[in-house]
Amino acid sequence: MDEVTLKHHERISVYKVSKRLFDIAFSLFVIVSFSWLFFLIAIAIKVDDPNGPVLFKQLRVRKEGKTFNMWKFRSMYADAEEQLASLMKFNEKDGPVFKIRNDPRVTRVGRFLRKTSLDELPQFFNVLFGQMSIVGPRPALSSEVAQYTPHQALRLACDAGITSFWQVHPKRDDLSFSEWIELDLQYVRERCFLTDMKLIAKTIGVVLTAQGS
């Protein structure tokens, strides 16, 4: 192994360790500091729709195709998964993803949680447990990953995250699936501690100005 290659591997190792340490510290800070908010959101969800649980878990794919249960505050009615098949014809996205504006499955509280991105708060537990990172491509569904081309599958080369280039894009809801993938691949190529810090700062701005979906 030549000196240039050795230094490259050393930089990657330092980045991975520092990223993991930051993930642990930041997720603990959010969980402890905003525990009161977790409690208030849980009450609001149960008051709005008492038939379902407070948390919603869904099997997602992370780095290298490994799967895990991703957690979110429930923003849809309890029977949302059963309604999906009947809504597929209204899908506004190309590629193996589903998204429609004014989704009828979303509750009143759910719309607020999505707009403010507060529905994502439980994912800091996923980060704490090492299943996700603060920054990285969003973890996809297994059914979506199964339809990826080899090029699209390159987004699985790094840890899945809560936020990345797509989340902070000013017109993210108008991007095509291929544009979304290219933003994820941009992160795979450019990821470093400085990039992560810049994306976290931008994400805080997105959350504070309620630019969520």
N, C-alpha and C positions, 0 to 999 in steps of 0.2 A: 504494500500500500504506500503510495507516494505521499509527500508532505501536504500537498494541496488537498488530496482526498481525505487525509487524516484530519486536517483542520475543518473540512466541511462536516465530517461526521461529528466532530467535537462540538461545532456550533449547533447542529441539529439536536444533539444530546442535551446541551445546556438549555436550548429552547424548550424541549419537551419537559424537562424537569421544572423549569421556571413557570411554564404554562400550567402544569399540574398543581404546583404550589399556589399559584395565583388563583386557580379555579377553586381550590379548597378554601382559601382565605376569603375570597369574594362571595362564594355561595354561603359560607357560614355567616358572614356579615349581613347578607340580605335576609337569611332565614331568621336570625336573632333580632335584627333591627326592625323587621316588618312582621313579626309574629302576630302583632295586634291586627294588622291588615289581613293576614291569612284568616284570622278568626271572624272579622267583619264580613269578608267575602263569602265565607262558608255560610254564615247566617243569611245573607242576602240571597244566595243560591237556593237554599231550602225554603225560604219564604216565597220566592218567585215560582219555583216548581218543586214542591215537596215530594214528588213521586220518584225522583232519581237521586243518586248519590252526589255528594259535593265534588268529588274528584272523578275524573274520567281518565282511564288508562287505555293505551292502544299500543299494540306491538309495532315497533318501528325498527328500521335497519340502520346500523351505525357503521363505523369503520370496518372495512374488509368483509362486509356482509353479515356481521354478527347482529343478532336481534336482542331487543330489550323492551320492557314496558315503559313507555314515556307517559309522564303524568301531566295533566292540565286541570285547571278548575273547569268544571263542566259548564259549557256555554250553550248547550243545545238541550232540547227536550229529551226525556229518557228514552224515547223510541226513535231517536235520530238515525241510528244505524239501519233500522228496518225501513225507513223512508228513502234511503239513498238510491235504491234501484229505480224507484219511480221518478227520481229527479235527474237521473243521468242524462236524459235527453236535453236538459237545460244547461249542461256544462258549458262554461264560457272559456275554458282553457283548451289549448291543443296539447298533445302529448298525454302521458299516463298520469294526469292529475285531475282532480275535480274541484271546481270552485265556481260559485255563482254569487252575484250581488244580491243582497236582501234574501238570503237563505231563510226559508220559512221555518226551518228546524231550530233556529237560534232564538233563545229566550230574550226577554227584555233586559234582564241583568247581563245575559251573555253578550248582548250587543255592546253594552258599556265595557265589559271586561275585554272584549276583542279590540274595541277602539282604543283603549288605554294599554293594551297588551298585558293586562293584569292576569289574564287567564294562563299565561306562561309561567307565573311565579313558582308553581310546584316543581318545575323542571330544574330549579336550583338544587333540589334533592337528588335528581338524576346526575347533576354535575358533581355533587358531593360524593356520591357513590361511585364515581368514575365511569358512568355510562355515557356521559356527554361532556362537552366543554362549554365554557361561556361563549366562545367564538368558534364557528365552524358551520359547514353546510347543514341545513335543516335535515333531521332524520326522516327518511321517506318510508312509506308503507311497503311491505313485501310485494304486494301486487303491482306497485309502481316500479320497483327495482327489477322485477322479473321482465319488464318490457324495455329496460334500458339497452341502448346500443353500447358497444365496448367503449366508445368515446364518452358517453354519458356516465358510465359506471366509474369513470375516473374520479368523480366527486366523492366516492367512498374511500379515497386514499388517505383521508385524514379524519380526525375525530369529528363526529356530528356536534352541532352547537346550537345555542339559543339564538345567536345572531350572527350575521355575516353580511356580505356586500348586498345581497338581495333584500334583506330586512331593512336596510337604511336607504335603499333606492327611492327617490321621491315619487316615482311612478311604478312602484313594484306591482300593483294590481293590474297594470296595463301591459306588463312584459309577457312575451310569449314563453313557452316552456324552454325553448332552445336558448333564449336570452337569459333566463333564470339559470340554466345549466352553465352557461359561459361565465356568469358571475361567480358561481360556485367554483368553477375551475380556475378562475382568476385568484380566488382565495387559496386554493391548493398550491398554486405556483408561488404566490407572494407572501404566504403566511410567515410571520415572524412576530416577536413580542411587540414591536412598534405598531405594526399593522393591527394587531389585536387591540391595543390601547386606543387607537384612532377609531376603530369600529365600535368599541364600547362607549366612547364619548359620544359618537353620533347616535348610537342607540338610545342613550339617556335623553338626548334631545328629541328623538322620535317619540319616546314614551311621554315626556313632559308636555309635548304639543299634541298628544292624542292622534298620531298619524297611523295607528294600527288599522287592520282590515275590519 
